[in-house]
Amino acid sequence: MKAVGWLAVGALLAGGLVVGSGGGEARVWPVGMEVAGPRSGDGQVDPLVADAVDVALARQAVAVRRGDGSGFVAQVAPAVKARQLRVLQNLRALKAQVGFRRREAWVDPGAVQRYGAGAVTFRISLRYAVTDLRPAATDLGYTYVVRAGKAELVDVTRLDGVLRSNRQPWDVADLEVVEKDGVVVLVDRGQRAKGERLAAVTARAAVVVRRLWPGPLQEIPLVVAVADPGVLTDLPATLPGSEPVRIHPMHSPADDGRPVGGWAVVTGEPTLPELVHGLTHLTPVKMGDEAPRWLAEGLAAYAANLVRPPAAVAAERAEVARQVKGRIERLPRDDEFTTTESYRTSWLAVDLMARGVGVGSVTRFYLQVARRGYNEYARNRMMQAYAGLTADDLVANLRGPAA
């Protein structure tokens, strides 16, 4: 029988499954039971280790509030100090209120090989509040070594590939924060002029969106305009230049993780129509994303066209209608937005509805389905109630002269 190493045995006893090992990035499954607080006695983590980590996290939270750089890195290994000090500096620039909560331990043989038998990797919940938004949360992967009852943070990257951590704005850049005209813009240090230009055009875009859709727009739009293409990305990272404005939600600390707000991440310096389009997508972040995608994309395109020259919009409407007539069989499904045609068809559908019954009826319909979703039958009944037609009726009109 082949010998089984102690690390593998320990992982199995702890309720975790080792997917891979070695000194590189951890490839692990989390252990089954969450460590909810100090002295939990759950059998997964020594209570003394848990207490030591909780104390270290509490001291870091206090240091953020006080702006105490020395205190923030007092229990941080030399190799990690510069990175952690940048995080502190950025959080202070954002006037962020933060707290740290230790969550479950992870089986991480690579950390043990690199840092010794006392190394333990935890998922850490960073809870933060910026501007006047409700608290949000993001996950971190922190590896500690505990000696003589004191926890030292030795690595903050072990779970990056699993948790998608270290992609927040304060992780990837030296931030300069521009607050102007009710907008907050995050740019790389030395790019203040760019931040002020973006704040001005974003403020204009916000006026357009609020006029179209009173109420739901995030009180203070947060724009991220740093050079690092990995900022606020999922895996794999979005290719540079793929979208002028994309919305990344801020997730609630609650178990359901529903968004409490969102970041508008921009590439370069978007135009006014592009920012209107993006902020229209920011509008429903707090309400939910259950609306069909054709409605969301169509309404965003409709909003963007409000600030384009009317003659150009009319010419595009005629061209899209010419392409769609006789071809459209149904509205695009949510998984079909890989071609330009789906976006243009969605705009034409919403544009036709808005011209027929008024954009207010369209946005009220959107509010209802975004919050609750509903099945296709219920959505059709609601669409008929708000807009006076069903999806099939809309398709028939798009195929005919009404478009």
N, C-alpha and C positions, 0 to 999 in steps of 0.2 A: 504494500500500500504506500502511495506517495505521501511524504511528510507534508503536513499542513502547518504553515508558519503561524507564529503567535498573533500577528496582525490580523490575519484572516479569521482565526478563531475568535479573537476579541471582537471583530466586527460582527460576526454571526451571533455571538452572545449578546451583543448590544442591540440586536434587532435591526442592524443595517446590512446592506448588501454592497460589497466592494465591486465596483465596475472596472476599476483599473487602479494601478498604483504607480509609484515612481516619484521622482522629485518635481515633476511638472505640475500643471494645474490639476486640482482635485477632480476626479471623475467618480463621484460617489452618490449614493442615495442617502437621504437623511435617516437618522434613527427614528424609530416609530413613535416615541413618546416625547412630547414637548416639555422642556424645562420651563415651567411657568414662573418661577420666582426663587428667591434664595431659600436654601435649606429645603428644597422640594422633596428630597428623599425618594426620587423616582427610580433609583438604581442605575441611571444612565451617566450621571456626572457626580463626582464627589461634591457634597455640599460645601466644603471649604473652598473648592475651586469656583463653584457657582457664586459664593459670597464675594470672593476676591474680584471676580469679573464684574459683578454688580457695583462694587465700590469704585472700580476704575471707570466704569461708564458714567456713574453719577458725578464723579469728579470732572470728567470731560464736559458734561452738560453744564455744570456750574461755571467752568472755565469759559465756555462760549458766552454765557450770559455776562460774565465780567470782562471779557476780552483779554483773558489771562493766557498768553501764549505759553509761558513756562508751565503753568498748571495743566494746560491741555496736553502737553507732551511729556509730563512728568513720569508717566508709566508707559512710554512708547520707546521701542527699540531705536537706536540711532539710524538704522537704514530706512525707517519709516517716518522719521520726524519731519523732514522737509515737506513730504507729501501731506502730512496731517496739518502742518502749520498753514499750508496754502488753503486747505479746506476751512480752517478756522478763519483765516483772513477773508475768504469769500463769504462765509456765512455771516460774518460781522458786517461786511459791505451791504449784504441784502437785508440787514436788520432782522435776521431770522431768529425765531424762538425754536429751540430744539430740545429734544429729549431722546435718550437711548433706552431700548428695552431688549434684554437678552431673551432670545427665543431658543429653538432647539439646537442641540449639538449635532455635528455631522461626523460621520466616520471618514477620516482623512489621513490615510497612511502616508501620503506624500509629506504632509506637515510633520508627522512624527519622524520620518526619515531626515527631514531637513533641520528641524528645531529640537529634536530630542523627545524622550518618552513623555515629558510633561506637557507637550503641545496639545491644545484642544481648539477645534474650530467651531464657532457658533454662527448661526444666522442672527444678525442684530437688526432690530427694527429702528430706523432713524425716523423719528416723528418731528415734523417741522411745520412752521407757519410763517408765510411771507406775506407782506402787505396786510390786507384785512381779510384774507381768505381763511376758511376753516382749516384746522390742522390736516396735513397729509402725511403719508409715510412712504418710505422706500427701504429696500432691504440691503444689508451689507453682509459681507463675510469676513469676520474678524478671527484671527488666530492668536491665542494667548499662550504664554508659558507662565505657569504659576510656581513660584518658589517662595518658601517661608511665608506663605499667606498673602503674597503680593503678586498681582497679575501684571505681566508686561505684554503689551500689544506688539507682536513681532511681524505680522503680515496682514494686509487688508485686501489681498487679491485672490485668495485661495478659491473663492466661490464665484468669481466674476462670470465665468462661463455658464454657470448654472442659474445664478440669481439675476444676471444682467446688471450687476452693480457697478459702481464707479463710472457711471455715465451721466450723473447729474451735472448741471452747469458748474457747481463748485468743485467738482472732481477733475474737470478736464481743461480748465483755463484759469489764468489770473484775471479775475473779473473787474470790470469797471461798470458801475451801476448808474444808469441815467434815469432820473425821474422827471417827467415833463408832461404837461397837459393830460394828467390822469393816466399815463402809461408808464410802465417800468420796462426798460430795455437793458439787457445784459450783453456787453461786448467785451472783447479782449482789451486788456489794459493798453492805453494809448490810442484807442479808437473812439474817443468820446464824441467827436464830430459826427461820425457815422451813427452813433447811438442817438444823437439829437435829431438827425435827419429821419431815422426810423421812427422815433417817437412822434414826430410831427405828422408823418404820413399815416401811422397807425391810429393816431387820434382822429384824423379825418375819416379813416375807414370805420372806426367805431361809431362815429356819428351816423354814417350811412346804415350800418347794421342795426343800430338801436332804433332808427326811424322806421326801418322795415319791420323790426321785430322787437317791440318795446318790452323791457323787463329782463329776459333771460341772459343777456350778455354778461359775462364775467365783469364784476365791478371795475377791476383794474387789469387790463390786458397785460400779460407778462410775455415779453418778446425775448427770445434767445437768439443772439446773432454772433456766436463765436465761431472761430475758424475750424475747430476740431469737428470732423464729420461724424464722429461717434457719439456726440452729445445726444442724450435722450433717445437712443436708438434701441430697437429690439435686435435680435440676432437673426441673420447677419446684419451688420450695419447698413443703413441706407446709403446707396451710392451718392457721392457728391453731385449736387445739381439736379437730382431726380425730381424734387418738388421745390418750388419757390417758398411755400409755406406749408408746414405740416403741424398737426396738433398732437401733443403728447399729454395724456391725462395725468393729473395728480391724484393718486389713489388714497382713499380714506384709510385711517388706521383700523377701522372696524373689520370684522371678519369677512364681510361681503366685499370689501375693497372697492366699493362704488366710487367713482370720481367725485372729488369736491371742487375741482377746477382743472385748469390745463395750462400748458406752456404752448406758445406759438413759436415754433423753431423755424427760422428763416435762413435761406441761402442767398448770399449776396445782399442786394437791396431791392426787395420786391416792389413792383409798381402798386399804385393805389387799387386797381382791380384785383390784383393777386392777393393783397392784404384783406380786401373786403371778402373775397372768397374764403380765405383762411379763417377770419374772425367769424364768419357765418358757421363754419364747422366748430369753432370754439363754443358757440352759443349753446348747443345741446349737450355739451360734455357733462354738466351737472345734472341734466334731466334724464339722461340715459341714451343709449344708442340702439334702441329697438326699432327705429323707423327703417323702412326699406331703403336700400342704398340709392335707388334711383331718385327717391324723394330728397334725400340729403344732398346728393351731388347736384341734382337739378336746381334746388333752391340756392345753393352756394353759387352756381353759375349765373342764375337769375340775378342774384344780388350784385355780383361782380359786373354784370352788364349794365347796371344802373349808373355806373360811373364811366362807361365807355361812350364814345360818340354815337348818338342814335342811328345815324346812317350806317355805320359799320355794323351795329347790332342787327339792323333790318336786313342788311345784305347777308349776314351770316345765317339769320333765321331762314331766309329764302333758300339758301344753299343747302342747309341741313334738311329742311323740309323736302327739297327736291330729291335728296338722297334717301330719305326715309320712306316716302310715299311708295306704296306697293310692295315694300320689303318687310316692314315691321310686323311681327306676329304677336309680340307681347312686350311688356316692359322688361328692361334688363334685370336679371337676377343678381343677388349680392355678390356672387362669385364670378361674375362675367365682366368685371371692370378692368380688363387687361388691354382693352383697345379704346382708341379715341371715340369710336362710334357710340359706345355705351354711354359715355359722358355727354356727348352731344345730343343723343336721343333723350336722355334724362332732362337736360336743360329744355329741350323743345316741349317735353311733356309738361313740366312745371310752368313754363312760359305760357303755354296754351291754357292751362288751368287758371293762372293768374289773370290773363286777359279776359277769361270768360266769367269768373266769379269774384275776382279781386284777390290780391295776394294775402289779405288778412284771413280769408277762409283757408288758404293753403297753409299758412303758418299755424293756425289753430288746429288744423288736422294733424300737422307735424307734431305739435306739442303733445297731443293725445297718444299717438302711436309711439313716439320716442320714449315716453314715460312707462308705457305698459306693454308695448309690443303687439299683442293680440295675434290670432291666426289670420290666415288670408281672408276667410269668410267675414270675420269681424271687421277687419280693415276695410273691406269693400263696403260694408254697411256704413261705417264711419265716413268713408270717403264720399259716399252718396249723400250722407247727411250734411257734410261740410261743403262739398264742392258740387253736389248735384249730379254726379256721375260715378260709375265704377271704373276699375282699371280696364275692363274690356271696352267700355264706352270711350275711354281716353285713347286706347289703341285705335279704335275705329275712326275717331276724329283725326288722329295723326296720319292715318292712311288716306284720309279724304281731304277735301278742300279747306277744312278749318285750320289745318296747320299752316 
